[in-house]
Amino acid sequence: MAIYTTFFLCTPGELLLGFPDWRLPLPQPVRRERRNPFTGELIIVESREPEWPGDSDLEPPRNYQVATIEGRYEDYLERRLPEFVRACAHWAAKGLTEATVGPLLKAASVDGSWEFAIYSPPSSDATLQELPLQVFHISSPINQESEILAPIAALAHKATAGQRMYLLTEA
């Protein structure tokens, strides 16, 4: 399964307009029962994810699709983006998650947690995280040497007042 990732800039107020079917996090974490996808065992987790009508929290339905790619892969990545994200300053890539990018940002002196800014309906299998504000101050020489950090730093330099950087991850 492919993981598509897009870093983009917008203000927090624009998010819900750009993702109208998504929801804000709960004010406080709640305890929920989930099924471990690897073992099938029921586990208790704390989450700020809102509840969705008909969502059992145990096995959310997935909406997988097969993609046929014609032409340049970069063009395919752009075409598959939601219209809202395409209209924002962005960088589309494949397979870059918090687990991949987080250590690189940490090496560039960007600390802080990645927060889920809004939550998608369970069937979409997508997440949207806000990167730490320090991402706008990447100044370590590593960003010039990294194929991953250089585009993120370039995107950060395009930010206008009030904008944040978000990572949209879709399976």
N, C-alpha and C positions, 0 to 999 in steps of 0.2 A: 504494500500500500504506500502510495506517495504521500509525502507531507509537504504542502505548499506553504510558504511563509512570505509575508509582506510587511515590511516596516513602513509606517506612514506617519505623517504629521497632521494633527488637527487639534482643536480645542476640546476640552472635556464636554462642553455643552453641545458640540456638533455630533458627538458619538451616537446618541440615541436617535438623532435625526437621520444619520447615515445607516443605522442598524435598527429600524423601527420594531422588529419582532424580538429584539434582544432585551434583557432586563439588567437593571443595576444590582450590585451585590447587596445582600442583606446587611443591615447595620452591624450585627454581631454574628459570629459563627454559631451554627447549630450542629448538633450531633446527628449523624445519619448512618443508616446501615447500607453498605455497598457490597457488591460481589467482587472479589479479587479476580481480575481478568485472567490471571495465570493459574491460580489454584482452584478457583470456583468457591473458595471459602468466603463466608460472610464476615465482614469486618466493620468496625465503627470508625467513621472519619468525622472530622470537624470541617465544615464548609460554610462559606458565605453565599453559595449558589442558591438562588431562589427556587421555589418549587414551581413545577409546570403542571398544568392540567393533564391528568392521565399518566403522569410520570411516576413509576413505581420506585425510582431511585435504585433499583437493583440491576436491571438490564435495559438501559435506554436503547430504543430502536436506532438503527443507523441507516443512513441514506447514501449508499455507495454507488458510484457510477464509473463506467469504463470510458476513458478518454482516448480519442484518436487525435494525434498531433500531426498537423501538416504545416510545412514551412519552418521558420525559425522558432526555436524553443522559447526564446525571450518574448516573441510575439504571442505565443500560446499563453505564457504566464500572465501577460498583460490582459489578454482577452478574457481570461477566466475570473478576473477581479471584479468585485462588486463595483458598480458605477461610482458610488460615493468614494471608494478608495482610489479609483483611477483618477478622480478629480483632485485628490490631495497630492502633495509632494510625497513620493513613495519610492521604494526599492523592492521589487519582487524577486524572490529567490526560491530555492527548493531545499527542504530539509534542515533549515536553521531554526532550532528551538532554543529555549532558555538554557537547556542542558549543554548545548553547543556554544552559544554566544556568551552566556553568563561568565564562564571562566576567562574568555578573551577580554570581556569588558573589565573584569576584576584585575587582570594583568595591566590594563590601561588606566587603573586607579578609579574605576567606576564601581562603587559599592552601593548597596541598597537592595531592597527587595523588589521583585517584579510583582505587581498587583494585578488581579483580574479586574479590568475596568468595567466591563459588562459581560453578561453571560448569554450564550446562544441557546436556542431551543435544543434539547438533547438530540434530536434527530439530525441536526446539521453537522455534528462532530467537528466543531470549530471552537477556537478560543481566541480571546482578545485581551492581551496583557499590556499594561503601561510600563514602560521602561523607567528605571530610576532617573531622576532629573539630572544627575551628574553626567548622563550621556551627552548632554549639550556642552560639556566641557572636556571632551576627550582631547588631550594634548600630548599624551605620551608618544614617542617616536614609533611605537608598535603599530599605530593606526596607519602609518605610511607603508608598513611592510606587510600588512594583513589584507588578503583578498576579501575578508569579511568585515573587518573594522573600518577600512577605508570608505566603503559605500555608506556605512552607518554614520560615520563622522561627517561625510559630505552632506548627507540628508539632514543631520542635526544643524549644520550651518545654514540651511534654508529656512529654519524655523522663524516664525514671526511671534510677536508678543502673545503670550497665553497658550501657545501650542505645546503639546506634549508629543512624545514619540510612542507609538503603539506597535505591537507585533500581532498581526492576524495570522493564526495558524489553522490550516484546514487540511483535513485528511481526504 
